[in-house]
Structure formats: C-alpha cells, structure tokens
Amino acid sequence: MLTHAQEAAPPSRTVVLGSRGFVGSTLLAHLSQLDWPAEGISSQALDLTADGAAESLAAQLRANDSLVFVSGLTPDRGKDAATFERNIRMVRAVAEALALQPVAHVVNIGTDAVYSDDANPVRESSCASPSSLHGAMHLAREVILTDVCRSAGIALVLLRPSLLYGPGDTHNGYGPNRFARNGPAEGKIGLFGEGEEQRDHVFIEDVARLISAVLERGSTGVVNVATGTAASFREAAELVAELSPAEIAVEGTPRANPVTHRHFDIAATREAFPGFGWTPLRDGLERTLAADAGSAARA
C-alpha cells in the first residue's frame, strides 16, 4: 500500500507538528541521532486552533520541507463532540497553511481506530468504518489532508498506529504504559475483567524508526503501524510484574464491556520495508521500566 518516490535520502528538513507529545518528542530524538535537520513546533509555540494559525504555520514552512503532523487532542483529553471539533480545527489550519505554502512531503500520524472495532485481521485494504468519535475525527483529518495534498501536488502518507507504549508516554492510558508506570509504585496492576483482550502493542521507538524510513523514501499511500503479533493485556501486565524489581500483584476486576481483540496483517509493511524489525514486547517493556526508573531516580 506504499509507493516509494526515491532511493534512501534524508529530507532537506523535517518539521514536526506536535513536538512535545509522545510520538513527536520520540521522533525528534531519533532524527537528532540520525543527524537529520529537524524543527519541532509544539502547541505552546503555535496553537493550531487559534485565529491566524494557518498563516503563522505557512510562514514557518519551506517548499522542500517534510511535514509530520501528529498534533491532536487524544482520548484522555476528551471523547466528546467539542474535542472532535477542536481536532478538526487543527487539521483545517494545517490544510490552509499547505495551500498557502506547499511542502514536498506530508506524513500524517493517525490511528487504527479508523477501522471498525470488529475488523480482524486489519489490513490497509480494510474498510475505514470508525466506531468512535476519535476514529471518525482521524478519518476526517485524513480526507481533508488528502484533498489539499492532491490539489497542491504534495506527496502524502497516512500512518495508522495501533496501541503505542514506551518511555516518554504523556497519556498514561490503559495498557503497558500505565502498567509500567503505576505497577511498581502501587504494587498492583488492575485489569479490565481478566485482561483477556488482545492488542498489537507497538514500541514507540519503532514508530520513530518507521516514520524516518517513510521520510527517507518519500513514501506515499497508507500503512498500518503494527507488529503483526498480538498479546493480551494480562500478558503485558504479567511481563511488567516479572521484569520489575518491585513486588506487583496482577488483579482482575468485574468486566463491564464485552471482550474484543485486534489483530493485524502486516504484509504491506513487510513488502515496503523488508528489513524492518519490531521490538518484542518483553524487550520494549524492559526498556520502558528502565527509563521510568531512571526518571524517578533523577526526580
């Protein structure tokens, strides 16, 4: 589902919108390690929902830039219509800025929530049929960006990540991030039900590596960001308990919602990047716990 425009070559400059978030900050650190020119724009530096945001962003862009759009309000900040509208205002500002100042390449970081909850296995060809406002918002953003990039002649790639975890998480959502952060401190991990749901948990540094691979090849199209291997929340919790030096109990709770699973067919990613390797869940959690312990020691 990806088409590469060139042999491997770093972008002239990468601009990351949402540079202080989980994905944006990890990506900037990775680009720095690669010694690629990059600039980060955070919501503190530019509020994409404010009047004049499009003109301000356009003034900071160059024709040969690659723009990574990861700015957005995540579900922990709200799941209602007001949050939906604010996220759409952000993409409208970006689209208007690109119309004023086109760039060479746009990488949009969306979500696998654009697919229905019962889509299994998920492929890039699976029907986009969101089951939530969050998913509908991301699908709308993809459509808006597709329209402006087509009109302006900009190469566009749509990335749809599964559940992300790792050092630097800013959301503390249910799953490996919360387990690794709260488990050692509280001595327990509470699961929804018995944690039966299976998800494809993706290490954040792998996401940064995949984005850089897409940038390097000037890729266009759609690709899911997933490992192809699903693990239950209980498996993740028990790994945290095993790897942590603290004593941690893993506890189930009465189930409020039915069990759903999510599996991915990653044939398209393997075809686009044959040598790309994913970090196993155990290794990613070990690195996450080590990073969290180091942060606590420095605090």
C-alpha positions in Angstrom: 0.0 0.0 0.0 3.1 2.3 -0.1 4.9 3.7 -3.1 8.4 4.9 -2.6 9.4 8.0 -4.6 13.2 7.8 -4.3 16.1 5.8 -3.1 17.1 6.3 0.6 17.9 10.0 1.1 17.2 12.2 4.2 14.7 15.0 3.8 16.1 18.5 3.4 14.3 19.4 6.7 11.6 17.7 8.8 9.1 19.8 10.6 7.3 18.0 13.4 3.9 19.4 14.4 3.2 18.2 18.0 6.8 18.1 19.0 6.3 17.7 22.8 3.9 14.8 22.6 4.7 11.1 22.9 5.3 10.4 19.2 6.7 13.9 18.3 9.3 14.0 21.0 10.5 10.5 20.3 10.7 11.2 16.6 12.7 14.4 17.1 15.2 12.5 19.4 15.5 9.8 16.7 16.1 12.4 13.9 18.7 14.0 16.1 20.5 10.7 16.4 20.4 10.3 12.6 21.8 13.9 12.4 18.9 14.9 10.1 17.8 18.6 10.0 14.6 18.9 12.0 12.4 21.5 13.7 9.7 20.9 16.3 6.6 23.0 16.7 4.6 22.5 19.9 1.2 23.6 20.8 2.8 26.2 23.2 4.6 27.7 20.2 1.6 27.5 17.9 -2.0 26.9 18.8 -3.5 25.4 15.7 -7.0 26.2 16.9 -6.3 29.9 17.2 -7.1 32.6 14.7 -4.2 33.2 12.3 -2.7 29.7 12.9 -2.6 28.8 9.2 -0.8 32.0 8.2 1.7 31.6 11.1 2.4 28.0 10.2 2.8 28.8 6.4 5.4 31.4 7.3 7.5 28.7 9.0 7.3 26.2 6.2 9.6 25.8 3.1 8.9 24.2 -0.2 11.3 21.4 0.3 10.2 20.5 3.8 8.8 17.2 5.0 5.9 17.9 7.5 5.0 15.3 10.1 1.5 16.1 11.5 1.0 14.5 14.9 -0.7 17.3 16.8 -4.0 16.4 18.4 -6.1 16.0 21.5 -6.0 12.3 22.5 -9.0 10.5 24.0 -7.6 11.1 27.6 -8.2 14.8 26.9 -11.8 14.2 25.8 -14.0 11.9 23.8 -16.9 14.3 23.1 -18.0 16.4 20.1 -16.2 19.5 21.4 -12.9 17.6 21.3 -13.7 16.4 17.8 -14.3 19.9 16.7 -11.0 21.2 18.1 -9.1 18.4 16.4 -10.8 19.3 13.1 -9.9 23.0 13.6 -6.2 21.9 13.9 -6.2 20.0 10.6 -8.1 22.9 8.9 -5.3 25.2 9.9 -2.7 22.7 8.6 -4.6 22.3 5.3 -4.9 26.1 4.8 -1.2 26.5 5.6 -0.3 23.9 3.0 -2.4 25.6 0.4 -0.5 28.9 1.1 2.9 27.2 1.3 3.1 23.7 -0.2 5.8 21.4 1.1 7.5 18.3 -0.5 6.0 15.6 1.7 3.4 15.2 4.5 3.3 12.4 7.0 0.1 12.2 8.9 0.1 10.2 12.2 -3.5 8.9 12.7 -4.8 5.8 14.4 -6.1 2.3 13.7 -9.4 3.5 15.2 -10.4 4.5 11.7 -11.3 0.8 11.3 -14.3 -0.8 13.0 -13.8 -2.5 16.3 -14.6 -5.9 14.9 -12.2 -5.7 11.9 -10.0 -8.7 12.2 -7.4 -9.1 10.9 -6.9 -5.4 10.0 -5.3 -4.7 6.6 -4.7 -1.4 4.8 -7.5 -2.5 2.5 -9.9 -3.0 5.4 -12.9 -0.7 5.2 -12.5 2.5 7.2 -15.6 2.5 9.4 -14.9 4.1 12.8 -16.7 3.0 15.9 -15.9 6.1 17.9 -15.7 9.9 17.5 -12.0 9.6 18.0 -11.7 7.3 14.9 -14.2 9.4 12.9 -12.1 12.5 13.7 -8.9 10.9 12.4 -10.7 9.6 9.3 -12.0 13.2 8.6 -8.4 14.5 9.1 -7.1 12.0 6.5 -9.8 13.1 4.0 -9.0 16.8 4.5 -5.3 16.3 4.1 -5.7 14.0 1.1 -7.8 16.7 -0.6 -5.3 19.6 0.0 -2.3 17.5 -0.9 -3.8 16.3 -4.1 -4.7 19.9 -5.0 -1.2 21.3 -4.1 0.8 18.4 -5.6 2.2 17.2 -2.2 3.2 13.7 -1.5 1.2 12.3 1.4 1.5 9.2 3.5 -1.1 8.1 6.1 0.2 6.1 9.1 -2.3 4.3 11.3 -0.7 3.2 14.5 -2.0 0.5 16.9 -1.5 0.9 20.7 1.8 2.6 21.5 3.9 2.2 24.6 7.4 3.1 25.8 9.4 5.8 27.6 8.1 9.4 27.4 4.4 8.5 27.3 2.3 11.5 28.0 -1.1 9.9 28.3 -0.9 7.0 30.9 -3.6 5.1 29.0 -4.7 1.6 30.0 -2.2 -0.9 28.9 1.6 -1.3 29.0 2.3 2.4 29.7 0.0 2.5 32.8 1.1 -0.9 34.0 4.8 0.1 33.8 4.3 3.5 35.4 1.8 2.7 38.1 2.5 -1.0 38.9 5.9 -0.6 40.6 4.7 2.5 42.5 1.4 0.9 43.7 2.4 -2.7 44.0 -0.5 -3.9 41.8 -1.9 -3.7 38.4 -5.7 -3.7 37.9 -7.1 -5.2 34.7 -10.4 -4.7 33.0 -12.0 -8.1 33.5 -9.2 -10.6 33.4 -7.3 -8.6 30.7 -8.3 -11.1 28.0 -8.4 -8.6 25.1 -5.5 -9.0 22.7 -3.9 -6.0 21.1 -0.9 -5.2 18.9 1.4 -3.2 21.3 4.0 -1.1 19.4 7.1 0.2 21.0 7.4 4.0 20.5 11.0 3.9 19.2 9.9 1.5 16.4 7.3 4.1 15.4 10.0 6.8 15.1 12.2 4.4 13.0 9.3 3.6 10.7 8.5 7.3 10.2 12.1 8.0 9.4 12.0 5.2 6.8 8.9 6.7 5.2 10.6 10.2 5.2 13.8 8.8 3.7 11.9 7.1 0.8 9.4 9.9 0.2 6.7 7.3 0.6 3.0 7.8 -0.3 0.0 5.7 0.5 -1.4 4.1 3.6 0.3 1.9 6.1 -0.7 0.4 9.5 1.8 0.7 12.2 1.7 -2.7 13.9 4.0 -5.6 14.7 1.7 -8.4 13.5 1.9 -10.1 16.9 -0.9 -9.5 19.4 -0.7 -10.0 23.2 -3.3 -9.7 25.8 -3.4 -7.0 28.5 -2.8 -9.7 31.1 0.3 -10.9 29.3 1.6 -7.3 29.3 0.8 -6.9 33.0 2.4 -10.1 34.0 5.6 -9.2 32.0 5.7 -5.9 33.9 5.4 -7.8 37.2 8.1 -10.3 36.1 10.6 -7.6 34.9 10.1 -5.1 37.8 12.2 -5.4 40.9 9.1 -4.4 42.9 6.6 -6.9 44.1 3.5 -6.4 41.9 0.2 -8.2 42.0 -1.9 -8.5 38.9 -5.6 -8.4 39.7 -8.7 -8.8 37.6 -11.9 -6.8 38.1 -15.6 -7.4 37.1 -16.0 -6.9 33.4 -18.1 -4.0 32.2 -17.7 -4.4 28.4 -17.5 -7.4 26.1 -14.1 -8.8 25.1 -12.8 -7.6 21.7 -9.5 -8.4 20.0 -7.4 -6.6 17.4 -5.1 -8.4 15.0 -3.1 -7.1 12.0 -1.9 -8.5 8.8 1.4 -6.6 8.2 2.2 -7.9 4.7 2.2 -4.4 3.3 4.8 -3.2 5.8 7.0 -6.2 5.1 6.8 -5.5 1.4 7.5 -1.8 1.7 10.4 -2.3 4.3 11.6 -5.9 4.1 14.4 -5.4 6.6 12.3 -3.6 9.3 12.3 -5.4 12.6 9.9 -4.8 15.5 10.9 -4.7 19.2 9.4 -7.7 21.1 7.0 -6.8 23.9 9.3 -8.1 26.6 12.3 -6.1 25.4 10.2 -2.9 25.0 8.8 -3.2 28.5 12.2 -3.9 29.9 13.5 -0.7 28.3 10.4 1.2 29.4 10.8 0.2 33.0 14.5 1.0 33.0 13.7 4.5 31.6 10.9 5.1 34.1 13.3 4.0 37.0 15.9 6.4 35.7 13.5 9.3 35.5 12.3 8.6 39.1 15.9 8.5 40.3 16.7 11.8 38.7 13.5 13.5 40.1 
